[in-house]
């Protein structure tokens, strides 16, 4: 006896077309094009979840560089003195301090760089 695939196929295709909601042209309506678009979108999402970490680290470093140069110190010198003073603050926290709490960042800078 042959197997009729109507309901199973419809359910599978509907799932893919729902994921492709908002895509342009045939990419949201036909299964074949929608499946290609959804697969490619998944690849981009996977890559960009990893890329996001690199992009944010670069943002924190550029923020810190601007903040310490404004105060007359180079970024490399600041990071070396931070490591030497065994300060456990990472780049993310330091950049947030530099942007939102400059007085606290000045205190951290004074504690690390001026200890030499």
Secondary structure, DSSP 8 states (H G I E B T S, - for coil): -----HHHHHHHHHHHHHHTTT--GGGGTSHHHHHHHHHHHHHHHHHHHHHHHHHHHHHHHHHHHHHHHHTT--HHHHHHHHHHTT----HHHHHHHHHH-HHHHHHHHHHHHTT-
